[in-house]
Amino acid sequence: MAKYGIPYMGSKSGIADKIISFLPKGGRFCDLFGGGFAMTECAMRSGRFDSFLYNEINPLLPKLIKEAISGKYNYNVFKPE
């Protein structure tokens, strides 16, 4: 079982693979309640969809996720001395 998105209590990371497997392959995956990005990341890695829509009411989360994807948060940034 892979781990997806930002870890937090209530994340769908543990069941994302199963949920995605029930969905038909298609053009766009729409994550209406994006939260920690687990479902969208799982959908992206599955190769079952052509495009993705991540929706989240908290404006800080999409920014955090974009920065994480771009590599802003990696081991070298947070490596202990």
HELIX and SHEET records of a PDB file:
HELIX    1   1 ALA A   16  PHE A   22  1                                   7    
HELIX    2   2 ALA A   38  SER A   46  1                                   9    
HELIX    3   3 LEU A   60  ILE A   69  1                                  10    
HELIX    4   4 TYR A   75  PHE A   78  1                                   4    
SHEET    1   A 2 GLY A  26  ASP A  31  0                                        
SHEET    2   A 2 PHE A  49  TYR A  54  1                                        
END                                                                             
